[in-house]
Amino acid sequence: MDHRLLRVELNDGHFIPVLGFGTSVPSKVPKSKVTEATRLAIDAGFRHIDSAYLYQNEEEVGLAIRSKIADGTVKREDIFYTSKLWPTFSKPELVQPALEMSLKKLQLDFVDLYLIHFPTPLQPGEKVIPQDEHGKLLYDTVDLCDTWAAMEKCKDLGLAKSIGVSNFNRRQMEKILNKPGLKYKPVCNQVECHPYLNQSQLLAYCRSKDIVLVAYCALGTARDEQWVDPSSPVLLEDPVLCAVAKKYQRSPAQIALRYQLQRGVVVLAQSFNEKRIKENMQVFEFQLTSEDMKILDGLNRNFRYNTAD
């Protein structure tokens, strides 16, 4: 498989693989599984690995990447690695140190993509999720444009090849795009996106600005109770999705991923099961008809799994 054909160009001239491996793990999964699963993903053909400070597993992910470089499976330039700036580091002076902390954990010299994880700055400190005594989030007053200027500096220093955003709506994206003295516009916006939440308006907006939409939760969700209501519907059990899967003799997960690829969305797949990891890589072997794409469009119900969004 020629991996160069499975990439799209970003607005800064770099290329992102259209299928990525997500490493966010439910709290019940041991961190050691992340190293194992990331190695399996690289062996299966994944070249785009997505992680974040929030996931608290960059040491494990970095170990997997370095071991696959060491055994000759890949070179560093073959891997596209994404990390994210957590909102407690939104102050401009904390942005570069936060990225350097991730790089130290990864034992890599640069990340291919660095994203502002959420557009809502939180109070800096030791706590990942700062809260008051009533459990309310402690927000900080930081201008996102100042955070973005610090992200631009990280790109200039070569610590991040590309920079982008995550969980931004149109208004928040426009704030960055209209920033006085903007040096680099975001290359992408990574958001929750799946057949129940197809983000068609945001996708059209991003496309008009030459910004790539990247989908997380593309298969529904791992249903971590910290973030997701356990009573929420299971996407991969949807009867319409399952009927389309049966027609193509594919898994519902493969149909959900293929749906995004044909919409021009870069899509992240997450699994810790070797069989499913390999199956997810097979989405380039078939194509959905325009009629079936319309049927899947019809599943949209603007339903979010990620309640933190």
MIRO-324420 format. One line per 4 residues: their letters; for each residue x, y, z of N, C-alpha, C. Coordinates in nm, 3 decimals. Each point is the difference from the previous one (the first is absolute). Example, Ala and Ser with C-alpha at 12.3 -4.5 7.8 and 13.67 -1.06 7.14 Angstrom:
<pts>
as = 1.319:-0.569:0.780:-0.089:0.119:0.000:0.090:0.120:0.000; -0.035:0.105:-0.072:0.082:0.119:0.006:-0.077:0.109:0.073
</pts>
This chain:
<pts>
mdhr = 0.085:-0.120:0.000:-0.085:0.120:0.000:0.088:0.125:0.000; -0.024:0.090:-0.094:0.079:0.123:-0.009:-0.060:0.105:0.092; 0.067:0.022:0.113:-0.055:0.092:0.101:-0.003:0.145:-0.048; 0.081:0.032:-0.102:0.001:0.138:-0.051:-0.134:0.035:-0.066
llrv = -0.071:-0.101:-0.047:-0.128:0.024:-0.067:-0.114:0.017:0.101; 0.027:-0.032:0.125:-0.106:0.000:0.101:0.014:0.123:0.092; 0.048:0.110:-0.059:0.022:0.122:0.077:-0.068:0.118:-0.071; -0.030:0.103:0.076:-0.049:0.124:-0.060:0.095:0.113:0.040
elnd = 0.007:0.099:-0.090:0.089:0.113:0.026:-0.068:0.100:0.093; 0.075:0.047:0.097:-0.047:0.103:0.092:0.032:0.138:-0.058; -0.060:0.104:0.056:0.017:0.134:-0.059:0.140:0.058:0.021; 0.087:-0.072:0.075:0.139:0.046:0.017:0.098:-0.083:-0.083
ghfi = -0.055:-0.089:-0.085:0.085:-0.079:-0.089:0.039:-0.137:0.053; -0.025:-0.026:0.129:0.026:-0.134:0.054:-0.117:-0.092:-0.036; 0.021:-0.131:0.018:-0.102:-0.098:-0.035:-0.043:-0.079:0.123; -0.130:-0.026:0.012:-0.054:-0.078:0.113:-0.063:-0.128:-0.054
pvlg = 0.035:-0.117:0.056:-0.067:-0.124:-0.041:-0.149:0.007:0.033; -0.084:-0.046:-0.093:-0.145:0.017:0.015:-0.062:-0.091:0.106; 0.074:-0.105:0.039:-0.049:-0.091:0.105:0.101:0.001:0.113; -0.048:0.029:0.120:0.089:0.008:0.116:-0.040:-0.099:0.108
fgts = 0.096:-0.027:0.087:-0.023:-0.091:0.113:-0.012:0.084:0.127; -0.116:-0.007:0.065:-0.025:0.076:0.124:0.048:-0.077:0.122; 0.062:0.070:0.094:0.059:-0.067:0.117:-0.065:0.039:0.132; -0.113:0.069:-0.006:-0.072:0.033:0.123:-0.057:-0.130:0.058
vpsk = 0.034:-0.029:0.126:-0.044:-0.128:0.057:-0.101:0.018:0.110; -0.102:-0.084:0.005:-0.090:0.002:0.115:0.080:-0.029:0.127; -0.044:0.058:0.113:0.074:-0.013:0.125:0.022:-0.146:0.041; -0.089:-0.091:-0.046:0.014:-0.139:0.041:0.108:-0.078:-0.077
vpks = 0.054:0.061:-0.105:0.103:-0.068:-0.081:0.138:0.036:0.053; 0.085:-0.100:0.033:0.134:0.031:0.051:0.086:0.070:-0.106; 0.088:0.090:0.047:0.081:0.079:-0.094:0.091:-0.087:-0.086; 0.041:-0.114:0.054:0.090:-0.089:-0.076:-0.066:-0.044:-0.131
kvte = -0.134:-0.004:-0.001:-0.074:-0.040:-0.121:0.018:0.103:-0.112; 0.028:0.125:0.039:0.017:0.106:-0.099:0.125:-0.025:-0.085; 0.109:-0.038:0.066:0.125:-0.031:-0.072:-0.023:-0.115:-0.096; -0.061:-0.105:0.052:-0.026:-0.120:-0.081:-0.090:0.033:-0.120
atrl = -0.110:0.074:0.025:-0.095:0.032:-0.106:0.062:0.092:-0.105; 0.082:0.097:0.044:0.064:0.091:-0.095:0.099:-0.075:-0.088; 0.072:-0.094:0.058:0.090:-0.084:-0.081:-0.079:-0.080:-0.103; -0.110:-0.060:0.045:-0.085:-0.078:-0.091:-0.053:0.088:-0.114
aida = -0.039:0.123:0.036:-0.054:0.093:-0.099:0.105:0.032:-0.107; 0.123:0.027:0.043:0.108:0.030:-0.096:0.027:-0.123:-0.087; 0.001:-0.118:0.060:0.019:-0.124:-0.077:-0.112:-0.019:-0.102; -0.122:0.042:0.036:-0.116:-0.017:-0.090:0.000:0.102:-0.114
gfrh = 0.082:0.104:0.013:0.008:0.100:-0.107:-0.034:0.142:0.041; -0.045:0.021:0.123:-0.030:0.137:0.046:0.131:0.080:0.006; -0.007:0.123:-0.051:0.118:0.089:0.005:-0.034:0.132:0.071; -0.124:0.017:0.033:-0.049:0.122:0.067:-0.043:-0.042:0.141
idsa = 0.071:0.049:0.100:-0.027:-0.036:0.141:-0.044:0.126:0.074; -0.116:-0.008:0.065:-0.057:0.118:0.067:-0.001:-0.021:0.151; 0.062:0.093:0.072:-0.003:-0.007:0.147:-0.017:0.141:0.057; 0.023:0.016:0.130:-0.019:0.130:0.064:0.055:-0.005:0.142
ylyq = 0.033:0.116:0.052:0.040:0.010:0.141:-0.108:-0.060:0.090; -0.127:0.030:-0.032:-0.112:-0.046:0.082:-0.001:-0.152:0.018; 0.041:-0.073:-0.102:-0.009:-0.146:0.005:0.100:-0.061:0.098; 0.101:0.080:0.039:0.100:-0.044:0.099:0.067:-0.131:-0.042
neee = 0.025:-0.014:-0.129:0.063:-0.125:-0.047:0.106:0.026:-0.108; 0.050:0.123:-0.009:0.094:0.030:-0.107:0.132:-0.076:0.015; 0.038:-0.034:0.122:0.120:-0.083:0.019:-0.019:-0.137:-0.066; -0.119:-0.058:0.022:-0.030:-0.133:-0.057:-0.010:0.005:-0.153
vgla = -0.064:0.106:-0.051:-0.013:0.014:-0.146:0.137:0.024:-0.063; 0.080:0.086:0.064:0.135:0.029:-0.050:0.086:-0.125:-0.004; -0.013:-0.083:0.103:0.075:-0.127:0.005:-0.034:-0.088:-0.119; -0.130:-0.008:-0.031:-0.046:-0.082:-0.114:0.057:0.053:-0.131
irsk = -0.007:0.132:-0.020:0.051:0.059:-0.124:0.149:-0.024:-0.013; 0.074:0.026:0.107:0.147:-0.016:-0.005:0.040:-0.145:-0.023; -0.077:-0.093:0.058:0.034:-0.143:-0.019:-0.022:-0.042:-0.144; -0.101:0.058:-0.066:-0.028:-0.034:-0.141:0.101:0.067:-0.094
iadg = 0.056:0.113:0.044:0.110:0.063:-0.076:0.126:-0.085:0.017; 0.024:-0.042:0.126:0.121:-0.078:0.030:0.003:-0.135:-0.073; -0.117:-0.063:-0.016:0.001:-0.132:-0.066:-0.012:0.009:-0.152; 0.002:0.126:-0.052:0.004:0.018:-0.145:-0.136:-0.002:-0.069
tvkr = -0.110:-0.011:0.078:-0.133:-0.001:-0.062:-0.030:0.134:-0.067; 0.037:0.109:0.068:-0.023:0.135:-0.052:0.120:0.089:0.028; 0.006:0.112:-0.071:0.093:0.108:0.035:-0.082:0.109:0.068; 0.068:0.092:0.070:-0.074:0.107:0.069:-0.085:0.079:-0.098
edif = 0.053:0.024:-0.122:-0.076:0.082:-0.096:-0.124:-0.071:-0.054; -0.009:-0.132:0.023:-0.120:-0.074:-0.042:-0.118:0.022:0.095; 0.033:0.036:0.123:-0.103:0.013:0.104:-0.048:0.144:0.010; -0.132:0.017:0.005:-0.062:0.130:0.023:-0.058:-0.004:0.141
ytsk = 0.063:0.073:0.092:-0.042:-0.005:0.141:-0.067:0.131:0.042; -0.117:-0.014:0.060:-0.076:0.116:0.049:-0.003:0.001:0.153; 0.027:0.117:0.058:-0.022:0.021:0.144:-0.085:0.126:0.016; -0.043:0.026:0.123:-0.093:0.111:0.022:0.034:0.077:0.127
lwpt = -0.020:0.131:-0.010:0.021:0.092:0.112:-0.123:-0.003:0.090; 0.017:-0.042:0.124:-0.112:-0.004:0.093:-0.031:0.142:0.050; -0.131:0.031:0.026:-0.040:0.139:0.034:0.066:0.061:0.123; 0.057:-0.082:0.089:0.069:0.059:0.117:0.133:0.065:-0.042
fskp = 0.041:-0.023:-0.125:0.123:0.060:-0.053:-0.030:0.108:-0.104; -0.119:0.061:0.008:-0.043:0.096:-0.102:0.077:0.132:0.005; 0.053:0.036:0.116:0.077:0.125:0.008:0.117:-0.008:-0.098; 0.026:0.106:-0.076:0.103:-0.006:-0.104:0.136:-0.052:0.048
elvq = 0.038:0.039:0.124:0.132:-0.041:0.049:0.006:-0.149:0.039; -0.116:-0.065:0.006:-0.004:-0.143:0.037:-0.007:-0.093:-0.121; -0.024:0.057:-0.119:-0.023:-0.083:-0.119:0.124:-0.080:-0.040; 0.111:0.069:-0.018:0.123:-0.069:-0.040:0.048:-0.100:0.105
pale = 0.001:0.036:0.130:0.039:-0.098:0.101:-0.091:-0.124:0.001; -0.129:0.019:-0.029:-0.093:-0.114:-0.004:0.037:-0.095:-0.115; 0.030:0.058:-0.116:0.040:-0.083:-0.114:0.134:-0.069:0.029; 0.092:0.073:0.060:0.130:-0.060:0.033:-0.015:-0.113:0.100
mslk = -0.096:0.012:0.091:-0.028:-0.107:0.096:-0.049:-0.126:-0.073; -0.090:0.018:-0.098:-0.047:-0.113:-0.080:0.115:-0.063:-0.078; 0.085:0.083:-0.060:0.113:-0.053:-0.077:0.096:-0.079:0.087; 0.019:0.047:0.124:0.088:-0.071:0.093:-0.058:-0.138:0.034
klql = -0.131:-0.006:0.021:-0.065:-0.128:0.029:0.010:-0.094:-0.120; -0.021:0.057:-0.119:0.003:-0.079:-0.123:0.141:-0.041:-0.039; 0.099:0.082:0.045:0.139:-0.012:-0.044:0.009:0.016:-0.152; -0.073:0.101:-0.048:0.005:0.038:-0.141:0.044:0.147:-0.009
dfvd = 0.053:0.038:-0.116:0.050:0.138:-0.017:-0.110:0.098:-0.040; -0.107:-0.050:-0.060:-0.109:0.087:-0.045:-0.128:-0.082:-0.009; -0.113:0.071:-0.001:-0.128:-0.065:-0.033:-0.038:0.050:-0.140; -0.075:-0.082:-0.071:-0.042:0.040:-0.134:-0.116:0.098:0.005
lyli = -0.081:-0.012:0.106:-0.117:0.088:0.014:-0.024:0.026:0.148; -0.017:0.128:0.034:-0.031:0.038:0.138:-0.129:0.079:-0.004; -0.096:-0.041:0.082:-0.133:0.060:0.000:-0.031:0.068:0.132; -0.075:0.110:-0.005:-0.063:0.052:0.123:-0.117:-0.095:0.027
hfpt = 0.005:-0.073:0.110:-0.094:-0.110:0.023:-0.144:0.048:0.019; -0.018:0.109:0.075:-0.133:0.058:0.022:0.012:0.152:-0.003; -0.103:0.069:-0.044:0.005:0.146:-0.009:-0.034:0.070:0.131; -0.005:-0.074:0.110:-0.039:0.059:0.129:0.115:-0.012:0.100
plqp = 0.081:0.107:0.016:0.114:-0.005:0.092:-0.042:-0.033:0.144; 0.080:-0.084:0.064:-0.022:-0.036:0.140:0.115:0.053:0.084; -0.026:0.015:0.131:0.103:0.054:0.088:0.122:-0.090:0.003; 0.120:0.058:-0.015:0.122:-0.082:0.001:0.027:-0.058:0.139
gekv = 0.075:-0.107:0.003:0.034:-0.065:0.126:0.022:-0.149:-0.021; 0.013:-0.072:0.111:0.030:-0.142:-0.007:-0.119:-0.084:-0.047; -0.120:0.048:0.029:-0.119:-0.080:-0.034:-0.031:0.005:-0.148; -0.028:-0.118:-0.057:-0.037:-0.007:-0.142:-0.136:0.067:-0.020
ipqd = -0.092:-0.028:0.095:-0.133:0.063:-0.008:-0.023:0.079:0.129; 0.039:0.129:0.000:-0.014:0.081:0.122:-0.147:0.031:0.030; -0.040:-0.027:0.125:-0.139:0.023:0.042:-0.003:0.066:0.136; -0.109:0.074:0.025:-0.018:0.056:0.134:-0.062:-0.105:0.092
ehgk = -0.032:0.042:0.123:-0.052:-0.097:0.099:-0.136:-0.055:-0.038; -0.069:0.065:-0.094:-0.132:-0.048:-0.045:0.010:-0.082:-0.128; 0.124:-0.027:-0.046:0.018:-0.080:-0.121:-0.014:0.078:-0.129; -0.005:0.136:0.013:-0.010:0.083:-0.120:0.138:0.025:-0.059
llyd = 0.010:-0.004:-0.132:0.128:0.024:-0.067:0.052:0.140:0.029; 0.131:0.011:0.019:0.062:0.130:0.024:0.060:0.050:-0.131; -0.068:0.096:-0.062:0.045:0.053:-0.129:0.104:0.109:0.020; 0.073:0.027:-0.107:0.099:0.107:0.003:-0.035:0.101:-0.109
tvdl = 0.046:0.124:0.016:-0.028:0.101:-0.103:0.126:0.017:-0.084; 0.003:-0.069:-0.111:0.111:0.009:-0.095:-0.061:0.022:-0.138; 0.057:0.093:-0.074:-0.046:0.024:-0.137:0.056:-0.112:-0.088; -0.089:-0.073:-0.069:0.043:-0.110:-0.086:0.099:0.046:-0.107
cdtw = -0.011:0.125:-0.040:0.094:0.052:-0.100:0.143:0.005:0.054; 0.013:0.026:0.131:0.132:-0.001:0.063:0.054:-0.143:0.008; -0.089:-0.093:0.032:0.040:-0.142:0.002:0.046:-0.041:-0.140; -0.075:0.044:-0.101:0.034:-0.037:-0.139:0.136:0.057:-0.041
aame = 0.029:0.122:0.041:0.131:0.061:-0.032:0.113:-0.085:0.058; -0.021:-0.055:0.119:0.100:-0.088:0.062:0.010:-0.133:-0.075; -0.112:-0.049:-0.054:0.001:-0.120:-0.084:0.082:0.027:-0.128; -0.019:0.119:-0.058:0.076:0.037:-0.120:0.150:-0.001:0.027
kckd = 0.038:0.044:0.119:0.142:0.002:0.037:0.054:-0.143:0.005; -0.083:-0.094:0.051:0.043:-0.141:0.006:0.025:-0.055:-0.140; -0.081:0.043:-0.094:0.020:-0.041:-0.141:0.129:0.061:-0.055; 0.022:0.127:0.028:0.123:0.067:-0.047:0.126:-0.066:0.057
lgla = -0.010:-0.049:0.122:0.115:-0.065:0.065:0.022:-0.144:-0.047; -0.098:-0.053:-0.078:0.013:-0.137:-0.048:-0.043:-0.105:0.100; -0.060:0.043:0.111:-0.049:-0.095:0.100:-0.127:-0.069:-0.047; -0.076:0.069:-0.085:-0.121:-0.055:-0.063:0.006:0.037:-0.148
ksig = -0.017:-0.100:-0.086:0.003:0.027:-0.145:-0.125:0.078:-0.042; -0.114:-0.037:0.059:-0.127:0.066:-0.033:-0.075:0.028:0.130; -0.088:0.100:-0.004:-0.079:0.034:0.118:-0.147:0.012:-0.040; -0.087:-0.036:0.094:-0.144:0.004:-0.027:-0.079:0.011:0.129
vsnf = -0.129:-0.026:-0.011:-0.091:0.012:0.115:-0.086:-0.125:0.012; -0.069:-0.010:0.112:-0.087:-0.114:0.027:-0.120:0.049:0.080; -0.116:-0.052:-0.032:-0.125:0.034:0.072:-0.039:0.147:-0.014; 0.041:0.063:-0.109:-0.035:0.140:-0.026:-0.127:0.007:-0.085
nrrq = -0.088:0.094:0.034:-0.114:0.024:-0.088:0.039:0.110:-0.100; -0.091:0.033:-0.088:0.030:0.097:-0.105:0.042:0.136:0.057; -0.071:0.046:0.099:0.030:0.133:0.060:0.142:0.001:0.059; 0.034:-0.108:0.070:0.134:-0.008:0.062:0.109:-0.009:-0.106
meki = -0.030:-0.070:-0.110:0.097:-0.009:-0.109:0.020:0.136:-0.067; -0.110:0.073:-0.014:0.009:0.131:-0.064:0.083:0.097:0.082; -0.006:-0.018:0.131:0.080:0.087:0.088:0.149:-0.016:-0.034; 0.044:-0.125:-0.020:0.140:-0.025:-0.037:0.028:0.052:-0.141
lnkp = -0.090:-0.033:-0.093:0.022:0.037:-0.140:0.003:0.152:-0.020; -0.071:0.073:0.086:-0.004:0.147:-0.010:0.102:0.068:0.090; 0.088:-0.080:0.061:0.101:0.054:0.091:0.092:0.098:-0.073; 0.018:0.121:0.052:0.093:0.095:-0.064:0.141:-0.061:-0.002
glky = 0.066:0.008:-0.115:0.136:-0.054:-0.010:0.008:-0.152:-0.003; -0.110:-0.065:-0.037:0.000:-0.147:-0.008:0.112:-0.047:-0.092; 0.084:-0.090:0.051:0.112:-0.050:-0.080:-0.035:-0.132:-0.067; -0.063:-0.090:0.077:-0.041:-0.130:-0.053:-0.145:-0.025:0.040
kpvc = -0.084:-0.037:-0.096:-0.135:-0.038:0.040:-0.001:-0.147:0.042; -0.097:-0.041:0.081:-0.006:-0.140:0.041:-0.008:-0.091:-0.123; 0.073:-0.112:0.005:-0.007:-0.095:-0.113:-0.121:-0.090:0.012; -0.053:-0.014:0.123:-0.113:-0.091:0.020:-0.079:0.038:0.123
nqve = -0.119:-0.058:0.009:-0.084:0.009:0.121:-0.045:-0.143:0.030; 0.047:-0.053:0.112:-0.036:-0.137:0.038:-0.123:0.005:0.092; -0.108:-0.064:-0.044:-0.126:0.007:0.075:-0.066:-0.138:0.005; -0.095:-0.015:0.091:-0.083:-0.121:0.001:-0.080:-0.003:-0.130
chpy = 0.005:-0.112:-0.070:-0.070:-0.009:-0.128:-0.024:-0.147:-0.034; -0.126:-0.034:-0.024:-0.041:-0.137:-0.030:-0.137:0.008:-0.065; -0.058:-0.111:-0.047:-0.130:0.009:-0.067:-0.112:0.064:0.083; 0.006:-0.008:0.134:-0.101:0.066:0.083:0.028:0.149:0.017
lnqs = 0.121:0.045:-0.034:0.040:0.141:0.011:0.094:0.027:-0.118; -0.058:0.023:-0.117:0.086:0.002:-0.119:0.067:0.135:-0.027; -0.031:0.101:0.080:0.071:0.129:-0.006:0.002:0.059:-0.142; -0.107:-0.018:-0.076:0.002:0.042:-0.142:0.024:0.150:-0.016
qlla = -0.058:0.082:0.087:0.019:0.146:-0.013:0.144:0.041:0.034; 0.053:-0.059:0.108:0.138:0.032:0.039:0.097:-0.051:-0.107; -0.029:-0.116:-0.057:0.084:-0.056:-0.106:0.003:0.095:-0.121; -0.117:0.051:-0.039:-0.008:0.093:-0.113:0.077:0.128:0.030
ycrs = -0.011:0.049:0.123:0.071:0.122:0.040:0.151:-0.023:-0.006; 0.046:-0.111:0.059:0.144:-0.030:0.002:0.053:-0.013:-0.143; -0.077:-0.068:-0.083:0.042:-0.019:-0.140:0.015:0.136:-0.070; -0.091:0.093:0.031:0.006:0.133:-0.064:0.124:0.078:0.043
kdiv = 0.058:-0.038:0.114:0.119:0.069:0.053:0.128:-0.081:-0.021; -0.009:-0.111:-0.076:0.114:-0.089:-0.023:0.055:-0.056:0.132; -0.095:-0.039:0.085:0.034:-0.061:0.129:-0.060:-0.141:0.000; 0.082:-0.099:0.038:-0.045:-0.139:-0.001:-0.080:-0.030:0.126
lvay = -0.112:-0.071:-0.016:-0.074:-0.048:0.117:0.053:-0.139:0.036; 0.032:-0.019:0.126:0.047:-0.130:0.050:-0.106:-0.053:0.097; -0.044:-0.124:-0.021:-0.109:-0.057:0.081:0.053:-0.089:0.111; -0.039:0.033:0.125:0.019:-0.097:0.108:-0.136:-0.054:0.041
calg = -0.003:-0.105:0.081:-0.126:-0.070:0.034:-0.068:-0.050:-0.128; 0.078:-0.028:-0.102:-0.058:-0.036:-0.131:-0.077:-0.131:0.004; 0.029:-0.084:0.100:-0.069:-0.128:0.015:-0.098:0.004:0.116; -0.040:0.122:0.037:-0.079:0.012:0.123:0.097:0.033:0.111
tard = 0.016:-0.088:0.095:0.086:0.034:0.113:0.037:-0.124:0.078; 0.110:0.013:0.074:0.041:-0.109:0.090:-0.084:-0.002:0.128; -0.089:0.097:0.011:-0.099:0.005:0.110:0.064:0.010:0.139; 0.104:0.080:0.009:0.061:0.027:0.129:-0.099:0.086:0.080
eqwv = -0.043:-0.051:0.115:-0.107:0.067:0.075:0.040:0.138:0.052; 0.131:0.027:0.000:0.046:0.133:0.041:-0.050:0.107:-0.098; -0.017:-0.039:-0.129:-0.034:0.096:-0.104:-0.134:-0.029:-0.068; -0.043:-0.126:0.003:-0.113:-0.040:-0.084:-0.113:-0.059:0.084
dpss = -0.123:0.041:-0.030:-0.118:-0.056:0.065:-0.015:-0.146:-0.042; 0.005:-0.093:0.098:-0.006:-0.143:-0.035:-0.131:-0.042:-0.068; -0.103:0.085:0.009:-0.128:-0.036:-0.064:-0.007:0.048:-0.146; 0.109:0.064:-0.049:-0.002:0.052:-0.137:-0.004:-0.114:-0.102
pvll = -0.059:0.023:-0.118:-0.015:-0.107:-0.099:0.136:-0.050:-0.051; 0.007:-0.129:-0.034:0.124:-0.059:-0.052:-0.001:0.013:-0.152; 0.085:0.086:-0.052:0.002:0.029:-0.144:0.016:-0.127:-0.084; 0.094:-0.085:0.040:0.032:-0.117:-0.083:-0.108:-0.108:0.003
edpv = -0.105:0.024:0.081:-0.114:-0.093:0.001:-0.119:0.060:-0.076; 0.019:0.118:-0.060:-0.109:0.065:-0.073:-0.047:-0.090:-0.114; -0.131:-0.027:-0.009:-0.049:-0.094:-0.102:0.028:0.044:-0.144; -0.005:0.130:-0.027:0.028:0.049:-0.135:0.148:-0.021:-0.035
lcav = 0.086:0.038:0.094:0.145:-0.020:-0.019:0.032:-0.148:-0.019; -0.063:-0.084:0.082:0.023:-0.144:-0.009:-0.050:-0.058:-0.133; -0.111:0.054:-0.051:-0.054:-0.047:-0.129:0.096:0.036:-0.114; 0.057:0.120:0.006:0.098:0.040:-0.103:0.125:-0.089:0.011
akky = 0.042:-0.027:0.123:0.117:-0.088:0.022:-0.025:-0.138:-0.059; -0.119:-0.052:0.019:-0.034:-0.133:-0.052:0.006:0.000:-0.153; -0.050:0.106:-0.060:-0.001:0.013:-0.147:0.141:-0.010:-0.058; 0.095:0.064:0.069:0.139:0.004:-0.050:0.086:-0.113:0.058
qrsp = -0.061:-0.080:0.087:0.072:-0.108:0.071:0.121:0.059:0.075; -0.028:0.108:0.070:0.101:0.069:0.081:-0.055:0.019:0.141; 0.087:0.042:0.092:-0.047:0.026:0.136:-0.064:0.138:0.006; -0.091:0.024:0.096:-0.056:0.134:0.017:0.109:0.106:0.021
aqia = 0.108:-0.038:0.069:0.110:0.095:0.023:0.065:0.039:-0.133; 0.020:-0.096:-0.087:0.060:0.031:-0.130:-0.090:0.095:-0.081; -0.130:-0.021:0.009:-0.094:0.088:-0.073:0.006:0.142:0.058; 0.002:0.010:0.133:0.005:0.132:0.065:0.127:0.076:-0.037
lryq = 0.113:-0.072:-0.011:0.127:0.064:-0.037:0.001:0.040:-0.148; -0.049:-0.092:-0.084:-0.002:0.026:-0.144:-0.089:0.121:-0.032; -0.109:0.010:0.074:-0.093:0.113:-0.016:0.075:0.133:0.015; 0.085:0.009:0.103:0.073:0.124:0.023:0.103:0.026:-0.110
lqrg = 0.071:-0.105:-0.041:0.103:0.017:-0.103:-0.061:0.055:-0.129; -0.117:-0.051:-0.036:-0.063:0.045:-0.125:-0.057:0.141:0.010; -0.016:0.052:0.122:-0.045:0.138:0.020:0.120:0.095:0.001; 0.121:-0.054:-0.010:0.119:0.085:0.006:0.043:0.032:0.142
vvvl = -0.043:-0.083:0.095:0.034:0.018:0.141:0.116:-0.094:0.036; 0.101:0.051:0.069:0.106:-0.085:0.055:-0.060:-0.066:0.124; 0.017:-0.130:0.013:-0.074:-0.072:0.104:0.092:-0.079:0.091; -0.030:0.005:0.130:0.076:-0.075:0.100:-0.079:-0.124:0.042
aqsf = 0.070:-0.113:0.004:-0.061:-0.126:0.045:0.072:-0.045:0.125; -0.075:-0.044:0.097:0.062:-0.043:0.125:-0.044:-0.142:0.033; 0.098:-0.086:0.028:-0.032:-0.136:0.042:0.123:-0.057:0.070; -0.024:-0.091:0.092:0.111:-0.069:0.066:-0.006:-0.149:-0.030
nekr = -0.073:-0.033:-0.107:-0.020:-0.138:-0.042:0.072:-0.018:-0.135; 0.094:-0.095:-0.006:0.085:-0.016:-0.119:-0.083:-0.024:-0.126; -0.102:-0.084:0.010:-0.085:-0.031:-0.116:-0.068:0.128:-0.052; -0.055:0.080:0.094:-0.070:0.121:-0.041:0.095:0.106:-0.054
iken = 0.119:0.008:0.058:0.101:0.096:-0.050:0.029:-0.030:-0.147; 0.018:-0.128:-0.031:0.028:-0.041:-0.139:-0.121:0.026:-0.090; -0.119:-0.030:0.053:-0.124:0.025:-0.076:-0.015:0.148:-0.035; 0.031:0.087:0.098:-0.015:0.144:-0.022:0.091:0.050:-0.111
mqvf = 0.111:-0.069:-0.022:0.094:0.040:-0.104:-0.048:-0.044:-0.138; -0.104:-0.082:-0.004:-0.050:-0.053:-0.128:-0.105:0.093:-0.067; -0.017:0.119:0.054:-0.104:0.090:-0.054:0.034:0.055:-0.138; 0.123:-0.023:-0.044:0.040:0.048:-0.133:-0.031:-0.103:-0.109
efql = -0.056:-0.113:0.042:-0.023:-0.111:-0.095:-0.138:0.003:-0.066; -0.085:0.093:0.039:-0.135:0.006:-0.059:-0.048:0.144:-0.001; -0.111:0.022:-0.069:-0.057:0.135:-0.012:-0.152:-0.007:0.016; -0.057:0.099:0.069:-0.144:0.007:0.016:-0.062:0.075:-0.118
tsed = -0.118:-0.042:-0.043:-0.069:0.071:-0.108:-0.054:0.133:0.053; -0.030:0.092:-0.092:-0.055:0.130:0.042:-0.134:-0.019:0.070; -0.078:-0.102:-0.042:-0.129:-0.029:0.066:0.021:-0.042:0.144; 0.101:-0.085:0.024:0.026:-0.044:0.137:0.058:0.112:0.084
mkil = 0.077:0.089:-0.062:0.049:0.117:0.072:-0.118:0.086:0.046; -0.101:0.015:-0.085:-0.120:0.079:0.036:-0.075:-0.068:0.115; -0.010:-0.133:-0.006:-0.066:-0.076:0.108:0.071:0.026:0.133; 0.133:-0.001:-0.003:0.077:0.023:0.123:-0.011:0.145:0.046
dgln = -0.006:0.094:-0.096:-0.025:0.141:0.035:-0.130:0.013:0.080; -0.099:-0.083:-0.036:-0.132:0.004:0.064:0.000:-0.045:0.145; 0.111:-0.058:0.047:0.008:-0.043:0.140:0.028:0.117:0.095; 0.038:0.114:-0.056:0.038:0.114:0.085:-0.113:0.039:0.094
rnfr = 0.032:0.015:0.126:-0.099:0.046:0.099:0.062:0.103:0.095; 0.115:0.055:-0.042:0.073:0.100:0.082:0.022:-0.049:0.143; 0.034:-0.127:0.010:0.019:-0.063:0.132:0.148:-0.006:0.036; 0.033:0.056:0.117:0.139:-0.002:0.048:0.020:-0.105:0.109
ynta = 0.106:-0.078:-0.018:0.041:-0.092:0.108:0.084:0.072:0.104; 0.087:0.087:-0.049:0.095:0.067:0.088:-0.066:0.116:0.072; -0.041:-0.023:0.124:-0.073:0.102:0.075:0.093:0.114:0.046; 0.131:-0.021:-0.010:0.094:0.106:0.037:0.015:0.101:-0.112
d = -0.056:-0.031:-0.117:0.017:0.085:-0.117:-0.073:0.132:0.015
</pts>
